């Protein structure tokens, strides 16, 4: 991962806030199968601290949906605090949610996932959910949860992590250990876990409890500190969603990075990330925790008084271990709890063919076992190579093409301009976007907006003839390169493109015409390099918009004063 500088952090936060503004006006995600109006028995809103891409969130939603069943409408909102966690972003989310709640029918129950959403709901309870029962799940700050549950309309499931049982097991595996090292960060969830982690210093007085605060370390320093730990340490991964360089990590990414450099196994107390490098431990099931919160919501929908539903301080847990990591560190399954779940288990030839092996000669059994092992290993290697090949192909494609429209992206566009300038042949830049595209998103939703963008891309590709090449820059902004500097030819391309783009497009239940503003700049007449050409084309497009939109214009240099 490339190191980021402070100014890059600022840009990331700025664009994240801008994204919140753009998408905040509608539900961030909605239940895939909404019941018919006559079948709806209740309305539930789930507010997550994170985005749907965060590993624990889909697990929690699966559990909630299983508990609610088909008759309850479930809508989602996502705070996305793993990517942006500022006072400004919280205020934007508050404003967005306030507007949204005014525009939709009232919810019967609100479920909040993890600490940031829980704290948000408690902070704005009177303004947003004064008379609405709130069920929390995944909250690490148990003391705060118990205080909040004094409210008769608040209950839920505390995510009490199993430090004690996991550390006790680790001591048996590594009796020479003298310290417990916890990997943490300074997010809201991380701060909640820090309190609980520090508490166990009193439970295990013979061990020193030491933190590696990822938020204060560069990526390299973080990896160095983890790599330096030996068998005198018990390494527990708690949370690492960001580092001191400003890098933001998905859980699987951080786990893989740290487990690759660790010289000792990394124990876990959470379910997400299993299979990515953890040895394991007694872990919290995010899906079962979500299901328990969903069951509480169902009780409320069926008429149970929320005040009569006690908060759950011990969420569902299970011992879980990764056999790949067990093999790496020579840990036998016999040293683990008998009821433990073992993932990535590779069934041995003896397990599959015990009766046959007993009936054969020892030499034949050994030979068969070796053949079987080689076959399994070769299959694993082939599959691994296939996975790597597919991943490389996907990475190469995403580096050159826009994921939504499948047009060539900005980086390819800039390289193509550079090559044309080097060749010295005249060429032209088109810059065009949709007039009033924000209205499409606001009126019909972002799914319809995405369909419109894909349609614009298809219509642009229809003009491609070896001399005309379209690209997508960002949002609803497109560009094209024409291998010609003749104004008459360029006008024909512009007219043909406009004619295609202005045709009606399906939006909701009706067809609506698209308005397009197109600016034109010719090299080298209107600019010597890519920056100047884009600026000229943008200025020409702005002239079209200023003069009534839905047309095209060549760039004209401003008159001298």
DOSE-693023 format. One record per residue (C-alpha): residue in one letter; residue number from 1; x, y, z. Coordinates in pm, 1 decimal. Example, Ala and Ser with C-alpha at 12.3 -4.5 7.8 and 13.67 -1.06 7.14 Angstrom:
BEGIN
rest, nr, x, y, z
a, 1, 1230.0, -450.0, 780.0
s, 2, 1367.0, -106.0, 714.0
# end
This chain:
BEGIN
rest, nr, x, y, z
x, 1, 0.0, 0.0, 0.0
x, 2, 134.9, 338.9, -101.7
x, 3, 223.6, 576.2, 178.6
x, 4, -3.3, 878.3, 203.5
x, 5, 99.1, 1222.7, 310.1
x, 6, -104.4, 1455.4, 530.5
x, 7, -238.7, 1653.2, 238.3
x, 8, -365.4, 1329.5, 84.2
x, 9, -552.2, 1257.9, 404.9
x, 10, -728.9, 1588.6, 368.2
x, 11, -828.5, 1508.7, 12.6
x, 12, -964.4, 1170.5, 115.1
x, 13, -1180.4, 1321.1, 388.8
x, 14, -1302.7, 1595.6, 153.4
x, 15, -1411.9, 1348.0, -112.1
x, 16, -1570.6, 1117.5, 144.0
x, 17, -1779.7, 1406.9, 279.5
x, 18, -1872.0, 1507.3, -73.6
x, 19, -1987.2, 1151.2, -135.7
x, 20, -2204.9, 1163.1, 173.8
x, 21, -2367.0, 1480.8, 45.9
x, 22, -2436.9, 1322.3, -292.9
x, 23, -2586.3, 995.7, -173.7
x, 24, -2723.1, 1092.0, 162.5
x, 25, -3063.9, 1204.7, 44.4
x, 26, -3190.8, 851.6, -12.5
x, 27, -3163.2, 524.6, 181.5
x, 28, -2808.6, 397.5, 150.6
x, 29, -2938.9, 45.6, 90.9
x, 30, -3280.8, -113.8, 91.2
x, 31, -3413.6, -463.1, 145.6
x, 32, -3389.5, -662.8, -177.2
x, 33, -3738.0, -815.7, -144.5
x, 34, -3978.2, -559.9, -4.2
x, 35, -4309.2, -722.3, 94.5
x, 36, -4630.1, -613.8, -73.2
x, 37, -4801.2, -330.0, 113.9
x, 38, -5072.2, -565.7, 238.9
x, 39, -4814.1, -813.8, 372.6
x, 40, -4597.2, -572.4, 573.5
x, 41, -4623.4, -640.7, 947.6
x, 42, -4364.7, -384.2, 1052.7
x, 43, -4097.1, -141.9, 938.9
x, 44, -3740.5, -165.5, 1072.8
x, 45, -3446.6, 67.3, 1002.6
x, 46, -3092.4, -66.6, 1047.2
x, 47, -2821.6, 198.7, 1095.2
x, 48, -2467.8, 62.7, 1060.9
x, 49, -2154.9, 237.1, 1184.8
x, 50, -1974.9, 122.2, 872.4
x, 51, -2039.8, 61.3, 501.7
x, 52, -2185.0, -254.4, 348.1
x, 53, -1833.2, -339.4, 227.5
x, 54, -1707.3, -377.5, 586.1
x, 55, -1680.5, -752.2, 657.4
x, 56, -1901.8, -768.7, 967.0
x, 57, -2194.7, -576.0, 819.0
x, 58, -2326.6, -838.3, 570.4
x, 59, -2301.4, -1099.7, 847.8
x, 60, -2504.8, -881.8, 1086.0
x, 61, -2764.8, -809.3, 816.8
x, 62, -2799.7, -1181.0, 736.3
x, 63, -2877.2, -1249.1, 1101.1
x, 64, -3124.6, -959.5, 1126.6
x, 65, -3305.7, -1066.1, 807.4
x, 66, -3329.6, -1426.6, 924.4
x, 67, -3492.3, -1314.7, 1248.9
x, 68, -3731.2, -1060.9, 1093.1
x, 69, -3865.2, -1291.9, 824.6
x, 70, -4037.2, -1197.4, 499.8
x, 71, -4318.8, -987.6, 645.5
x, 72, -4103.9, -706.1, 785.1
x, 73, -3965.9, -428.8, 564.3
x, 74, -3599.8, -368.2, 644.5
x, 75, -3418.7, -53.5, 526.3
x, 76, -3054.2, 38.9, 581.0
x, 77, -2842.7, 348.3, 641.6
x, 78, -2461.4, 342.3, 659.1
x, 79, -2240.9, 594.5, 845.7
x, 80, -1918.4, 463.8, 682.5
x, 81, -1701.2, 572.1, 978.2
x, 82, -1416.9, 343.9, 871.0
x, 83, -1351.5, 577.6, 578.1
x, 84, -1448.1, 913.6, 729.6
x, 85, -1500.5, 986.9, 1096.8
x, 86, -1527.0, 1359.8, 1162.4
x, 87, -1769.6, 1593.3, 1333.1
x, 88, -1862.4, 1728.6, 990.3
x, 89, -1944.5, 1384.1, 851.0
x, 90, -2157.4, 1304.1, 1155.6
x, 91, -2348.4, 1629.7, 1114.5
x, 92, -2402.6, 1558.2, 744.0
x, 93, -2532.9, 1212.1, 828.8
x, 94, -2764.6, 1365.1, 1090.0
x, 95, -2902.8, 1615.1, 839.3
x, 96, -2946.1, 1344.7, 576.7
x, 97, -3120.6, 1106.8, 816.2
x, 98, -3344.7, 1383.5, 949.4
x, 99, -3462.0, 1463.0, 597.5
x, 100, -3501.6, 1096.4, 508.8
x, 101, -3712.2, 1018.8, 817.5
x, 102, -3944.4, 1305.2, 729.0
x, 103, -3995.9, 1166.0, 378.7
x, 104, -4076.6, 802.4, 461.1
x, 105, -4338.3, 633.2, 680.6
x, 106, -4237.9, 604.2, 1045.9
x, 107, -4034.8, 302.0, 1154.9
x, 108, -4154.7, 71.0, 1429.5
x, 109, -3805.5, -25.0, 1547.6
x, 110, -3454.5, 108.6, 1485.0
x, 111, -3158.9, -133.2, 1505.8
x, 112, -2812.3, 21.8, 1537.8
x, 113, -2494.0, -173.2, 1464.2
x, 114, -2162.8, -113.5, 1646.0
x, 115, -2045.9, 173.0, 1864.3
x, 116, -2050.6, 473.9, 1630.2
x, 117, -2412.9, 419.6, 1523.8
x, 118, -2513.7, 345.5, 1884.1
x, 119, -2353.5, 665.9, 2013.6
x, 120, -2510.5, 860.7, 1726.5
x, 121, -2855.8, 721.9, 1808.6
x, 122, -2818.6, 806.2, 2176.9
x, 123, -2689.3, 1157.5, 2101.7
x, 124, -2979.2, 1241.5, 1869.1
x, 125, -3239.9, 1017.9, 2031.5
x, 126, -3478.0, 1299.7, 2125.5
x, 127, -3461.9, 1458.8, 1779.8
x, 128, -3482.0, 1142.1, 1567.7
x, 129, -3619.2, 847.4, 1766.6
x, 130, -3795.9, 997.5, 2068.4
x, 131, -4081.9, 745.0, 2069.0
x, 132, -3919.3, 467.1, 1865.6
x, 133, -3767.5, 158.1, 2033.1
x, 134, -3393.5, 127.9, 1967.0
x, 135, -3221.0, -212.0, 1961.7
x, 136, -2840.3, -208.9, 1952.7
x, 137, -2596.9, -484.8, 1859.1
x, 138, -2220.5, -507.4, 1822.4
x, 139, -2161.2, -240.7, 2090.1
x, 140, -1827.1, -285.6, 2263.6
x, 141, -1868.2, -23.4, 2536.5
x, 142, -2067.5, -232.5, 2782.6
x, 143, -2089.9, 35.3, 3051.3
x, 144, -2235.6, 288.1, 2807.6
x, 145, -2478.5, 24.8, 2679.9
x, 146, -2601.8, -50.8, 3031.4
x, 147, -2654.1, 319.2, 3102.5
x, 148, -2846.1, 366.6, 2778.7
x, 149, -3062.0, 62.5, 2851.9
x, 150, -3203.2, 248.6, 3152.4
x, 151, -3423.1, 412.3, 2888.2
x, 152, -3735.6, 189.4, 2862.9
x, 153, -3719.8, 215.0, 2482.9
x, 154, -3358.3, 92.5, 2452.2
x, 155, -3227.2, -264.9, 2463.6
x, 156, -2983.6, -478.3, 2269.0
x, 157, -2680.5, -706.5, 2252.5
x, 158, -2339.2, -603.4, 2387.9
x, 159, -2039.4, -734.9, 2194.2
x, 160, -1846.2, -860.7, 2494.5
x, 161, -1536.4, -1016.9, 2345.1
x, 162, -1392.0, -1333.4, 2492.1
x, 163, -1052.2, -1212.1, 2608.7
x, 164, -1042.5, -1432.8, 2917.0
x, 165, -1105.0, -1770.0, 2750.4
x, 166, -886.8, -1686.3, 2450.6
x, 167, -592.5, -1571.1, 2665.6
x, 168, -631.6, -1874.7, 2892.9
x, 169, -607.5, -2103.1, 2588.8
x, 170, -308.5, -1907.5, 2454.1
x, 171, -126.1, -1953.7, 2787.2
x, 172, -166.0, -2330.8, 2754.4
x, 173, -22.8, -2324.0, 2402.6
x, 174, 259.9, -2085.0, 2498.3
x, 175, 337.0, -2136.8, 2869.2
x, 176, 651.1, -1918.5, 2849.3
x, 177, 452.3, -1610.0, 2747.1
x, 178, 506.7, -1306.8, 2969.9
x, 179, 291.5, -1046.5, 2797.1
x, 180, -29.3, -1003.4, 2599.6
x, 181, 7.0, -767.8, 2303.0
x, 182, -316.5, -622.8, 2165.0
x, 183, -335.4, -460.5, 1820.9
x, 184, -575.5, -163.8, 1845.5
x, 185, -660.5, 165.4, 1677.6
x, 186, -821.9, 489.7, 1796.9
x, 187, -1160.7, 452.2, 1624.1
x, 188, -1479.5, 469.5, 1832.5
x, 189, -1496.9, 89.8, 1837.3
x, 190, -1125.9, 67.9, 1912.3
x, 191, -1161.2, 297.5, 2213.5
x, 192, -1442.6, 80.4, 2346.6
x, 193, -1227.7, -230.2, 2307.6
x, 194, -930.2, -56.8, 2469.5
x, 195, -1123.0, -25.7, 2798.0
x, 196, -1211.9, -394.3, 2799.6
x, 197, -860.5, -505.0, 2697.1
x, 198, -701.8, -302.5, 2977.1
x, 199, -945.8, -449.7, 3229.2
x, 200, -794.9, -797.3, 3184.0
x, 201, -464.0, -674.0, 3321.4
x, 202, -626.5, -736.2, 3660.5
x, 203, -756.5, -1080.2, 3561.4
x, 204, -409.5, -1198.4, 3453.4
x, 205, -168.7, -1022.0, 3693.6
x, 206, 114.6, -1254.9, 3587.5
x, 207, 102.4, -1107.8, 3234.8
x, 208, 187.2, -759.4, 3111.2
x, 209, -78.7, -607.9, 2883.3
x, 210, 80.0, -405.0, 2603.6
x, 211, -84.1, -218.0, 2316.4
x, 212, 30.5, -171.1, 1959.0
x, 213, -168.7, 137.1, 1856.9
x, 214, -188.2, 115.0, 1477.2
x, 215, -326.0, 469.0, 1455.2
x, 216, 3.2, 610.3, 1584.1
x, 217, 240.3, 400.7, 1370.1
x, 218, 341.8, 405.2, 1005.9
x, 219, 264.6, 90.4, 812.9
x, 220, 629.9, -16.1, 815.7
x, 221, 671.3, 49.1, 1188.6
x, 222, 350.0, -140.7, 1258.8
x, 223, 477.9, -442.4, 1065.7
x, 224, 821.5, -418.0, 1232.9
x, 225, 671.1, -420.7, 1581.5
x, 226, 452.9, -722.1, 1501.8
x, 227, 740.6, -909.0, 1333.9
x, 228, 964.1, -852.1, 1638.1
x, 229, 734.4, -1043.1, 1877.3
x, 230, 847.3, -1388.1, 1989.2
x, 231, 702.0, -1673.0, 2194.8
x, 232, 725.7, -1462.8, 2510.2
x, 233, 422.1, -1277.7, 2371.8
x, 234, 56.8, -1364.0, 2311.7
x, 235, -54.5, -1161.2, 2009.0
x, 236, -425.1, -1067.2, 2001.5
x, 237, -574.1, -885.2, 1702.4
x, 238, -853.0, -653.8, 1816.9
x, 239, -883.9, -384.0, 1549.3
x, 240, -664.0, -223.3, 1284.4
x, 241, -874.7, -13.1, 1049.5
x, 242, -622.3, 269.7, 1003.7
x, 243, -255.1, 348.9, 1065.1
x, 244, -48.3, 659.5, 1128.0
x, 245, 19.0, 703.0, 755.0
x, 246, -352.4, 754.3, 696.0
x, 247, -397.8, 413.5, 530.3
x, 248, -747.7, 271.8, 581.2
x, 249, -771.8, -108.7, 593.7
x, 250, -1050.9, -355.6, 547.4
x, 251, -1026.8, -617.1, 821.1
x, 252, -913.5, -892.0, 583.2
x, 253, -644.3, -664.7, 440.1
x, 254, -500.0, -572.3, 780.4
x, 255, -514.7, -930.6, 906.1
x, 256, -336.0, -1064.5, 598.7
x, 257, -68.5, -794.4, 616.1
x, 258, 8.3, -853.9, 985.3
x, 259, -16.3, -1233.8, 982.6
x, 260, 229.9, -1247.1, 692.5
x, 261, 501.8, -1081.5, 903.2
x, 262, 412.8, -1226.8, 1245.9
x, 263, 650.0, -1491.5, 1382.1
x, 264, 387.8, -1612.1, 1630.3
x, 265, 19.9, -1698.3, 1574.8
x, 266, -231.0, -1415.4, 1590.2
x, 267, -528.8, -1491.0, 1812.3
x, 268, -873.6, -1353.5, 1733.3
x, 269, -1183.6, -1267.2, 1934.4
x, 270, -1406.5, -1171.8, 1640.3
x, 271, -1546.2, -1380.5, 1353.5
x, 272, -1460.3, -1153.1, 1062.1
x, 273, -1118.2, -1224.2, 920.5
x, 274, -1112.3, -1595.2, 998.7
x, 275, -937.6, -1767.0, 711.9
x, 276, -722.2, -1460.2, 637.8
x, 277, -434.9, -1535.0, 877.9
x, 278, -579.2, -1571.9, 1229.8
x, 279, -507.6, -1882.1, 1434.7
x, 280, -843.4, -1820.9, 1603.5
x, 281, -985.1, -1820.5, 1954.4
x, 282, -1325.9, -1792.3, 2117.1
x, 283, -1495.0, -1554.9, 1875.7
x, 284, -1817.7, -1358.5, 1858.6
x, 285, -2055.0, -1461.9, 1580.1
x, 286, -2162.6, -1141.3, 1403.9
x, 287, -2446.2, -1322.2, 1226.5
x, 288, -2586.5, -1471.9, 1546.0
x, 289, -2551.9, -1136.9, 1723.1
x, 290, -2749.4, -969.1, 1443.1
x, 291, -3007.5, -1247.1, 1462.0
x, 292, -3051.3, -1191.9, 1837.0
x, 293, -3106.9, -819.3, 1779.7
x, 294, -3357.8, -905.4, 1505.7
x, 295, -3541.4, -1138.7, 1744.4
x, 296, -3569.5, -854.0, 1995.5
x, 297, -3716.0, -633.7, 1720.7
x, 298, -3970.4, -906.4, 1638.9
x, 299, -4071.4, -925.6, 2005.8
x, 300, -4136.3, -550.3, 2003.3
x, 301, -4332.0, -571.8, 1676.3
x, 302, -4545.7, -846.2, 1830.0
x, 303, -4637.2, -623.9, 2123.7
x, 304, -4375.8, -699.0, 2389.7
x, 305, -4282.4, -392.6, 2594.0
x, 306, -3922.9, -296.4, 2510.6
x, 307, -3860.0, -228.3, 2879.7
x, 308, -3927.0, -595.7, 2948.3
x, 309, -3653.9, -716.3, 2710.7
x, 310, -3324.7, -736.7, 2900.0
x, 311, -2999.3, -645.6, 2730.6
x, 312, -2773.4, -939.0, 2640.4
x, 313, -2424.7, -897.8, 2788.7
x, 314, -2282.4, -1221.9, 2646.4
x, 315, -2328.8, -1253.6, 2268.7
x, 316, -2316.7, -1592.8, 2090.4
x, 317, -1958.6, -1727.1, 2078.6
x, 318, -1776.5, -2031.4, 1945.8
x, 319, -1418.5, -2158.7, 1943.9
x, 320, -1289.0, -2141.0, 1587.5
x, 321, -941.7, -2214.0, 1445.0
x, 322, -775.9, -2210.1, 1103.2
x, 323, -598.3, -2533.8, 1020.5
x, 324, -368.0, -2358.7, 773.3
x, 325, -230.2, -2146.9, 1058.2
x, 326, -221.1, -2448.1, 1290.2
x, 327, 4.9, -2625.9, 1041.0
x, 328, 224.3, -2318.2, 1000.0
x, 329, 296.9, -2300.8, 1373.6
x, 330, 282.5, -2673.1, 1451.1
x, 331, -27.5, -2658.2, 1670.5
x, 332, -209.6, -2988.2, 1713.0
x, 333, -590.0, -3005.0, 1720.8
x, 334, -556.8, -3216.0, 2035.9
x, 335, -444.1, -2902.8, 2224.5
x, 336, -763.2, -2716.7, 2129.8
x, 337, -1113.2, -2740.2, 2283.6
x, 338, -1297.4, -3050.1, 2167.6
x, 339, -1600.3, -2855.9, 2041.2
x, 340, -1390.9, -2612.4, 1834.7
x, 341, -1483.0, -2540.9, 1473.4
x, 342, -1186.4, -2600.2, 1240.9
x, 343, -1189.9, -2413.7, 909.8
x, 344, -968.8, -2492.7, 609.7
x, 345, -951.8, -2850.3, 732.4
x, 346, -779.0, -3077.9, 483.6
x, 347, -912.8, -3427.8, 523.7
x, 348, -633.7, -3682.1, 538.3
x, 349, -609.9, -3992.6, 328.4
x, 350, -634.3, -4200.8, 645.6
x, 351, -963.6, -4035.0, 743.2
x, 352, -1114.5, -4108.1, 402.8
x, 353, -980.7, -4462.3, 359.4
x, 354, -927.2, -4601.0, 709.1
x, 355, -1077.8, -4948.0, 645.8
x, 356, -894.7, -4991.8, 316.7
x, 357, -560.3, -4883.3, 461.9
x, 358, -596.7, -5129.9, 749.8
x, 359, -636.4, -5409.3, 497.4
x, 360, -331.6, -5322.2, 292.0
x, 361, 39.6, -5368.0, 336.9
x, 362, 229.0, -5087.6, 510.9
x, 363, 434.6, -5011.2, 199.9
x, 364, 124.7, -4989.1, -20.2
x, 365, -45.7, -4765.7, 235.8
x, 366, 250.5, -4527.7, 246.7
x, 367, 269.3, -4519.6, -133.1
x, 368, -102.0, -4448.9, -167.0
x, 369, -83.6, -4179.8, 99.7
x, 370, 202.5, -4006.9, -81.6
x, 371, 18.1, -4021.3, -414.3
x, 372, -295.0, -3879.4, -253.4
x, 373, -99.0, -3601.4, -85.3
x, 374, 70.6, -3509.2, -412.9
x, 375, -263.1, -3506.7, -594.5
x, 376, -424.0, -3280.7, -333.8
x, 377, -121.6, -3052.9, -330.6
x, 378, -115.7, -3025.9, -710.9
x, 379, -486.9, -2949.0, -718.1
x, 380, -436.8, -2681.3, -454.2
x, 381, -152.1, -2529.5, -653.3
x, 382, -356.8, -2532.2, -973.9
x, 383, -648.5, -2365.9, -802.6
x, 384, -416.3, -2111.8, -645.2
x, 385, -263.8, -2032.2, -984.2
x, 386, -611.3, -1997.6, -1134.3
x, 387, -714.5, -1761.7, -855.8
x, 388, -398.7, -1553.8, -900.5
x, 389, -450.5, -1540.9, -1278.1
x, 390, -812.7, -1428.6, -1241.1
x, 391, -713.6, -1170.3, -981.3
x, 392, -441.4, -1029.6, -1207.2
x, 393, -683.2, -1010.6, -1499.6
x, 394, -941.2, -832.4, -1285.9
x, 395, -678.0, -592.7, -1151.1
x, 396, -552.8, -514.5, -1501.0
x, 397, -906.1, -448.5, -1623.9
x, 398, -995.1, -219.7, -1331.6
x, 399, -675.5, -21.3, -1391.2
x, 400, -782.0, 65.5, -1745.6
x, 401, -1162.0, 59.5, -1751.9
x, 402, -1440.5, 225.1, -1557.5
x, 403, -1623.7, -37.0, -1349.0
x, 404, -1973.0, 108.9, -1400.4
x, 405, -1972.2, 191.6, -1773.0
x, 406, -1684.1, -28.4, -1898.6
x, 407, -1548.0, 269.2, -2090.7
x, 408, -1176.8, 340.0, -2078.2
x, 409, -1096.9, 544.6, -1768.3
x, 410, -921.6, 872.7, -1695.6
x, 411, -571.2, 725.0, -1669.7
x, 412, -600.9, 567.5, -2017.3
x, 413, -740.7, 895.7, -2153.1
x, 414, -442.9, 1094.6, -2021.9
x, 415, -194.9, 843.1, -2166.3
x, 416, -372.1, 848.4, -2504.9
x, 417, -350.2, 1230.3, -2512.4
x, 418, 20.6, 1212.4, -2430.8
x, 419, 83.8, 968.5, -2715.3
x, 420, -109.3, 1180.5, -2962.5
x, 421, 88.1, 1491.2, -2863.7
x, 422, 412.9, 1298.2, -2914.2
x, 423, 295.1, 1187.3, -3259.1
x, 424, 241.6, 1551.2, -3361.4
x, 425, -85.0, 1480.5, -3545.6
x, 426, -383.3, 1710.2, -3488.5
x, 427, -659.5, 1575.4, -3266.4
x, 428, -966.7, 1701.5, -3082.7
x, 429, -1101.8, 1662.5, -2728.4
x, 430, -1475.5, 1642.7, -2656.8
x, 431, -1589.0, 1699.4, -2296.7
x, 432, -1957.3, 1638.7, -2228.6
x, 433, -2190.9, 1574.9, -1939.8
x, 434, -2562.6, 1539.3, -1875.4
x, 435, -2763.3, 1850.4, -1801.7
x, 436, -2946.7, 1832.7, -1468.0
x, 437, -2815.3, 1482.8, -1389.9
x, 438, -2853.5, 1550.9, -1018.3
x, 439, -3228.5, 1572.9, -1074.2
x, 440, -3225.6, 1220.1, -1217.3
x, 441, -3058.0, 1085.7, -902.7
x, 442, -3283.0, 1285.4, -670.7
x, 443, -3602.7, 1191.7, -855.3
x, 444, -3543.8, 830.7, -956.5
x, 445, -3260.8, 718.1, -729.0
x, 446, -2898.6, 627.1, -785.8
x, 447, -2975.2, 289.6, -943.5
x, 448, -3161.8, 467.4, -1223.7
x, 449, -2880.6, 723.2, -1241.1
x, 450, -2629.7, 443.1, -1291.7
x, 451, -2846.1, 292.2, -1566.8
x, 452, -2854.7, 631.3, -1742.3
x, 453, -2473.7, 655.0, -1725.6
x, 454, -2440.6, 306.7, -1872.9
x, 455, -2679.2, 403.6, -2152.8
x, 456, -2472.5, 717.2, -2226.1
x, 457, -2162.9, 496.4, -2244.9
x, 458, -2330.6, 255.5, -2488.3
x, 459, -2447.2, 541.3, -2709.8
x, 460, -2097.6, 691.8, -2703.3
x, 461, -1944.7, 358.4, -2802.5
x, 462, -2185.5, 341.9, -3096.0
x, 463, -2001.3, 642.3, -3244.9
x, 464, -1660.6, 472.4, -3210.8
x, 465, -1515.7, 411.8, -3556.5
x, 466, -1138.6, 399.0, -3517.6
x, 467, -1107.6, 778.1, -3509.3
x, 468, -1352.8, 850.9, -3224.2
x, 469, -1276.4, 701.9, -2879.9
x, 470, -1496.1, 772.1, -2570.3
x, 471, -1384.6, 764.2, -2204.3
x, 472, -1543.5, 826.3, -1865.6
x, 473, -1373.3, 1081.3, -1639.9
x, 474, -1594.8, 1073.6, -1330.3
x, 475, -1958.1, 1110.5, -1227.6
x, 476, -2162.3, 1207.2, -1535.0
x, 477, -1859.0, 1359.3, -1706.9
x, 478, -1736.2, 1194.9, -2028.2
x, 479, -1464.8, 1278.4, -2279.0
x, 480, -1371.4, 1159.9, -2626.0
x, 481, -1068.8, 1184.3, -2854.9
x, 482, -1110.9, 1241.1, -3230.2
x, 483, -809.0, 1183.4, -3452.7
x, 484, -880.3, 1490.5, -3662.4
x, 485, -850.6, 1868.3, -3638.8
x, 486, -1080.3, 1961.3, -3929.4
x, 487, -1367.8, 2170.2, -3790.7
x, 488, -1619.5, 2036.5, -4041.7
x, 489, -1539.3, 1675.2, -3957.3
x, 490, -1545.4, 1756.2, -3587.7
x, 491, -1887.6, 1918.8, -3618.6
x, 492, -2021.4, 1604.7, -3788.2
x, 493, -1894.0, 1392.3, -3499.7
x, 494, -2040.2, 1635.8, -3246.4
x, 495, -2378.1, 1643.3, -3421.9
x, 496, -2387.4, 1263.5, -3451.5
x, 497, -2295.4, 1215.0, -3086.9
x, 498, -2550.7, 1474.4, -2970.5
x, 499, -2821.2, 1314.6, -3181.7
x, 500, -2761.5, 976.7, -3017.2
x, 501, -2733.1, 1112.4, -2663.4
x, 502, -3045.3, 1331.4, -2684.2
x, 503, -3273.0, 1037.3, -2761.4
x, 504, -3516.7, 951.7, -2477.3
x, 505, -3391.0, 724.1, -2202.0
x, 506, -3597.7, 505.7, -1970.8
x, 507, -3633.9, 662.0, -1624.7
x, 508, -3875.4, 506.1, -1381.9
x, 509, -4201.4, 440.3, -1566.0
x, 510, -4145.1, 685.6, -1849.6
x, 511, -3898.2, 777.6, -2123.3
x, 512, -3729.8, 1114.5, -2084.3
x, 513, -3500.6, 1298.7, -2323.3
x, 514, -3145.6, 1365.0, -2211.2
x, 515, -2989.3, 1709.1, -2225.4
x, 516, -2617.8, 1712.5, -2306.5
x, 517, -2365.4, 1998.2, -2301.7
x, 518, -2050.0, 1937.1, -2509.0
x, 519, -1732.4, 2144.9, -2520.8
x, 520, -1469.1, 2108.0, -2795.0
x, 521, -1095.1, 2184.0, -2789.5
x, 522, -846.8, 2119.1, -3073.2
x, 523, -476.3, 2043.4, -3030.8
x, 524, -255.5, 2238.8, -3065.4
x, 525, -482.3, 2536.9, -3135.7
x, 526, -653.1, 2543.2, -2796.5
x, 527, -384.0, 2398.5, -2571.5
x, 528, -32.7, 2261.7, -2573.5
x, 529, -82.7, 1979.7, -2324.5
x, 530, -354.5, 1766.4, -2165.4
x, 531, -420.6, 2010.7, -1882.5
x, 532, -473.0, 2306.1, -2114.3
x, 533, -689.5, 2103.4, -2353.3
x, 534, -914.3, 1977.0, -2075.1
x, 535, -945.8, 2328.5, -1936.8
x, 536, -1037.7, 2461.3, -2281.9
x, 537, -1295.3, 2186.2, -2343.4
x, 538, -1439.1, 2244.4, -1996.7
x, 539, -1463.5, 2618.1, -2062.6
x, 540, -1642.2, 2551.7, -2392.5
x, 541, -1883.4, 2316.4, -2215.9
x, 542, -1948.9, 2583.1, -1954.6
x, 543, -2027.9, 2829.8, -2235.1
x, 544, -2292.2, 2587.2, -2365.1
x, 545, -2446.4, 2555.1, -2019.6
x, 546, -2444.8, 2932.7, -1973.9
x, 547, -2620.7, 2977.2, -2308.8
x, 548, -2909.3, 2741.8, -2236.5
x, 549, -2747.0, 2394.1, -2226.8
x, 550, -2810.1, 2097.8, -2458.4
x, 551, -2569.1, 2186.4, -2737.5
x, 552, -2202.4, 2199.9, -2832.6
x, 553, -1944.8, 2471.9, -2882.3
x, 554, -1577.3, 2510.9, -2975.6
x, 555, -1345.9, 2678.0, -2730.1
x, 556, -1294.5, 3049.9, -2785.7
x, 557, -1018.5, 3236.5, -2611.0
x, 558, -1150.5, 3526.9, -2401.3
x, 559, -1107.5, 3868.9, -2556.8
x, 560, -826.1, 4081.5, -2418.5
x, 561, -950.3, 4359.7, -2186.1
# end
